[in-house]
Amino acid sequence: MSNVGIFFLVNKTIISDKVEIAMAYSNEMFAEHGEHYNYWDTFKPTDKDELLFKSHAYDYYPRGRVVFDRVRGFYYLYVDKCISAEFVSQISDHFELKKTELKVMLDQHYLCHLCNRFFIDDE
């Protein structure tokens, strides 16, 4: 079953908060889940990459979101421009998305420390 939610890419590890569509917040147009800052703020690390994730501000690492368009019947995968095609494929697999029902979109909202020239790591 396909999922929606948010993700971060930390040292080639996907850290995500995802749910099946039936459990997602939905309105007439979209089904979605999660907020990057709130997830990062309450996250409890258990391994090396997760500790690294928590050692920086929430927007330090590349991140993105998977949203389901209920009207058109496909998924949007919004990504930071630092996320390569290889990782788009891994993220798609992680969220159990069918490639034929997926539109990958760059989103200026998702800028990691490398993409955002005004980034300040305040952690």
Residue pairs with C-beta under 8 A, 6 or more apart in sequence:
1 20
1 21
1 96
2 20
2 21
2 68
2 75
2 95
2 96
2 97
2 98
2 101
3 18
3 19
3 20
3 21
3 66
3 95
3 96
3 97
4 18
4 19
4 21
4 24
4 31
4 32
4 33
4 66
4 67
4 68
4 75
4 95
5 16
5 17
5 18
5 19
5 24
5 32
5 33
5 34
5 65
5 66
5 95
6 16
6 17
6 18
6 33
6 34
6 35
6 36
6 39
6 63
6 64
6 65
6 66
7 14
7 15
7 16
7 17
7 18
7 63
7 64
7 65
7 66
7 91
7 94
7 95
8 14
8 15
8 16
8 36
8 40
8 53
8 61
8 62
8 63
9 15
9 61
9 62
9 63
9 80
9 82
9 83
9 87
9 91
10 49
10 50
10 52
10 53
10 61
11 49
11 52
12 87
13 49
14 87
14 90
14 91
14 94
15 43
15 49
15 50
15 53
16 94
16 95
17 33
17 34
17 39
18 33
18 34
18 66
18 94
18 95
19 33
21 31
21 68
23 33
24 31
24 32
24 33
24 68
25 31
25 32
25 33
26 32
26 70
28 70
28 71
29 69
29 70
29 71
30 67
30 68
30 69
30 70
31 67
31 68
31 70
32 65
32 67
32 68
34 65
36 58
36 59
36 63
36 65
37 58
40 53
40 54
40 58
41 58
43 50
43 53
43 54
45 51
45 53
45 54
53 61
55 123
56 113
56 121
56 123
57 120
57 121
57 122
57 123
59 111
59 112
59 113
59 116
59 119
60 112
60 113
60 119
60 121
60 123
61 112
61 113
62 79
62 80
62 82
62 83
62 110
62 112
62 114
62 115
63 80
63 110
63 112
64 77
64 78
64 79
64 80
64 83
64 91
64 107
64 110
65 76
65 77
65 78
65 107
65 110
66 75
66 76
66 77
66 78
66 91
66 95
66 97
67 75
67 76
67 78
68 74
68 75
68 76
69 75
69 76
73 101
74 101
74 102
74 103
75 95
75 97
75 101
75 102
75 103
76 103
76 105
77 88
77 91
77 92
77 95
77 97
77 102
77 103
77 104
77 105
78 105
78 106
78 107
78 109
78 110
79 88
79 91
79 104
79 105
79 106
79 107
79 110
80 106
80 107
80 110
80 111
80 112
80 115
81 106
81 111
81 115
82 112
82 114
82 115
83 91
88 104
92 99
92 102
111 119
112 119
113 119
113 121
